[in-house]
Amino acid sequence: MSKVKRGVYDFLRGSFLTDEKSYRNWRIILFVVVLLLIMISSSHSADKKVIKIADLNKKKRSLNAEYIDTKTTLMQMKMESSIREKAMKRGLLPSEEPPKKIKVIVNQ
């Protein structure tokens, strides 16, 4: 067998893990496995954060729409015409006399 074929055959058999010099190979393999686990963990963490950001954006849009709706309702309630209508329903009529200004004079 040629040297290349022998190397491929040994790799497929897994002899690089069982030879006398395999201690170096195991250290490298364990190091790569630890790095892969860290990479997978950070990837899952990033995915969770992206999902949380998307949920918070949805909630923000919902709350913003609710705020605008409430603000519109409040503005309609503050309009003079709506206040007059509510006062009429309760039997209150607008004053026919204009308001008078009260002046307070303080003597010292």
Long-range contacts (C-beta under 8 A, 24 or more apart in sequence): none
